[in-house]
Amino acid sequence: QVLDTKDVQVFKVTVNGQDAKFAFGEKHSFKGTPLEITLPFELRRGQEAIVEISFESSPKSSALQWFTPEQTSGKKHPFLFSQCQVEWIHI
Protein backbone atom coordinates (compact mmCIF):
# COMPACT_ATOMS: atom_id res chain seq x y z
CA GLN A 1 0.00 0.00 0.00
CA VAL A 2 1.27 3.48 -0.81
CA LEU A 3 0.23 6.71 0.93
CA ASP A 4 1.19 10.30 0.16
CA THR A 5 3.29 12.17 2.71
CA LYS A 6 5.04 15.49 2.89
CA ASP A 7 7.54 16.62 5.50
CA VAL A 8 6.66 14.06 8.18
CA GLN A 9 8.80 11.63 10.14
CA VAL A 10 7.29 8.16 10.58
CA PHE A 11 8.29 6.09 13.62
CA LYS A 12 6.02 3.06 13.47
CA VAL A 13 3.23 1.53 11.37
CA THR A 14 0.82 -1.16 12.57
CA VAL A 15 -1.95 -2.96 10.71
CA ASN A 16 -4.66 -4.53 12.90
CA GLY A 17 -2.24 -4.22 15.81
CA GLN A 18 0.66 -6.00 14.08
CA ASP A 19 3.91 -4.21 13.21
CA ALA A 20 4.22 -3.49 9.49
CA LYS A 21 7.34 -2.74 7.47
CA PHE A 22 7.44 0.66 5.82
CA ALA A 23 9.80 2.70 3.67
CA PHE A 24 9.77 6.05 1.96
CA GLY A 25 10.00 6.19 -1.82
CA GLU A 26 11.77 8.84 -3.83
CA LYS A 27 10.96 12.41 -2.77
CA HIS A 28 9.31 14.61 -5.38
CA SER A 29 9.93 18.37 -5.27
CA PHE A 30 6.29 19.45 -4.89
CA LYS A 31 4.25 16.24 -4.62
CA GLY A 32 5.93 14.94 -1.48
CA THR A 33 7.19 11.45 -0.68
CA PRO A 34 5.36 8.13 -1.04
CA LEU A 35 5.14 6.02 2.12
CA GLU A 36 5.20 2.36 1.10
CA ILE A 37 3.64 0.00 3.67
CA THR A 38 4.06 -3.76 3.53
CA LEU A 39 1.14 -5.47 5.25
CA PRO A 40 2.16 -8.08 7.85
CA PHE A 41 -0.46 -10.50 6.49
CA GLU A 42 -2.37 -11.13 3.29
CA LEU A 43 -5.77 -9.45 3.08
CA ARG A 44 -8.78 -11.48 2.06
CA ARG A 45 -11.45 -9.99 -0.17
CA GLY A 46 -13.71 -7.76 1.96
CA GLN A 47 -11.42 -7.91 5.03
CA GLU A 48 -10.97 -4.63 6.86
CA ALA A 49 -7.57 -3.38 7.96
CA ILE A 50 -6.90 -0.62 10.46
CA VAL A 51 -3.61 1.11 9.68
CA GLU A 52 -2.10 3.19 12.49
CA ILE A 53 0.88 5.43 11.77
CA SER A 54 2.96 6.99 14.55
CA PHE A 55 4.45 10.15 13.07
CA GLU A 56 5.68 13.65 13.78
CA SER A 57 4.87 16.57 11.53
CA SER A 58 7.05 19.58 10.81
CA PRO A 59 6.24 23.26 10.26
CA LYS A 60 6.54 22.55 6.51
CA SER A 61 3.76 19.90 6.58
CA SER A 62 1.36 21.68 4.26
CA ALA A 63 -1.69 19.46 4.81
CA LEU A 64 -1.81 20.34 8.51
CA GLN A 65 -3.05 23.76 9.57
CA TRP A 66 -2.37 25.19 13.02
CA PHE A 67 -4.43 27.96 14.64
CA THR A 68 -3.16 29.86 17.65
CA PRO A 69 -5.68 30.40 20.49
CA GLU A 70 -6.19 33.96 19.23
CA GLN A 71 -7.31 32.62 15.83
CA THR A 72 -10.10 30.45 17.28
CA SER A 73 -13.62 31.50 18.22
CA GLY A 74 -13.10 30.77 21.95
CA LYS A 75 -9.61 32.37 22.00
CA LYS A 76 -8.49 29.88 24.72
CA HIS A 77 -7.02 26.81 22.98
CA PRO A 78 -4.93 26.17 19.87
CA PHE A 79 -6.54 24.15 17.08
CA LEU A 80 -5.17 21.68 14.52
CA PHE A 81 -7.01 20.45 11.44
CA SER A 82 -6.08 18.42 8.40
CA GLN A 83 -6.98 18.99 4.77
CA CYS A 84 -6.47 15.27 4.16
CA GLN A 85 -9.22 12.69 4.02
CA VAL A 86 -9.57 9.12 5.18
CA GLU A 87 -8.70 6.56 2.53
CA TRP A 88 -10.81 3.38 2.43
CA ILE A 89 -9.17 0.61 0.47
CA HIS A 90 -11.39 -2.32 -0.53
CA ILE A 91 -9.81 -5.46 -1.98
VENZIGI-V707708 format. One record per residue. N is the residue number from 1. RES is the residue in one letter. PSI is psi as a letter, one per 40 degrees, with the letter a starting at -180 (* if undefined). OMEGA is omega in whole degrees, -180 to 180 (* if undefined). D_FIRST is the distance of its C-alpha to the first C-alpha in Angstrom with 1 decimal. Layout:
# VENZIGI-V707708
N,RES,PSI,OMEGA,D_FIRST
N,RES,PSI,OMEGA,D_FIRST
This chain:
# VENZIGI-V707708
1,Q,i,-179,0.0
2,V,h,177,3.8
3,L,i,176,6.8
4,D,i,174,10.4
5,T,i,173,12.9
6,K,h,175,16.5
7,D,f,173,19.1
8,V,i,175,17.6
9,Q,h,-178,17.8
10,V,h,-179,15.2
11,F,d,-174,17.1
12,K,i,175,15.1
13,V,h,174,11.9
14,T,i,175,12.7
15,V,h,-175,11.3
16,N,f,177,14.4
17,G,e,180,16.5
18,Q,h,178,15.3
19,D,h,178,14.4
20,A,i,175,11.0
21,K,i,178,10.8
22,F,i,178,9.5
23,A,i,176,10.8
24,F,h,175,11.7
25,G,a,-178,11.9
26,E,h,-179,15.2
27,K,h,177,16.8
28,H,i,-173,18.1
29,S,d,-179,21.5
30,F,e,-180,21.0
31,K,d,-178,17.4
32,G,a,-175,16.1
33,T,h,177,13.5
34,P,h,174,9.8
35,L,h,-177,8.2
36,E,h,-177,5.8
37,I,h,175,5.2
38,T,h,-179,6.6
39,L,i,-179,7.7
40,P,e,179,11.5
41,F,i,178,12.4
42,E,h,179,11.8
43,L,h,173,11.5
44,R,i,179,14.6
45,R,h,179,15.2
46,G,e,-180,15.9
47,Q,h,177,14.8
48,E,i,177,13.7
49,A,h,177,11.5
50,I,h,-179,12.5
51,V,h,177,10.4
52,E,h,-177,13.1
53,I,h,175,13.0
54,S,h,-174,16.4
55,F,i,175,17.1
56,E,h,179,20.2
57,S,i,177,20.8
58,S,i,178,23.5
59,P,e,180,26.2
60,K,e,-179,24.4
61,S,g,-170,21.3
62,S,d,-179,22.1
63,A,e,178,20.1
64,L,h,180,22.1
65,Q,h,-178,25.8
66,W,h,174,28.5
67,F,h,172,31.9
68,T,i,178,34.8
69,P,d,-178,37.1
70,E,d,-179,39.5
71,Q,e,-178,37.0
72,T,i,-178,36.4
73,S,d,-179,38.9
74,G,e,178,40.0
75,K,e,-177,40.3
76,K,d,-174,39.7
77,H,i,173,36.0
78,P,i,-176,33.2
79,F,h,178,30.3
80,L,h,172,26.6
81,F,i,-177,24.5
82,S,i,175,21.1
83,Q,e,-179,20.8
84,C,i,178,17.1
85,Q,i,179,16.2
86,V,h,177,14.2
87,E,h,175,11.2
88,W,h,-179,11.6
89,I,h,178,9.2
90,H,h,179,11.6
91,I,*,*,11.4
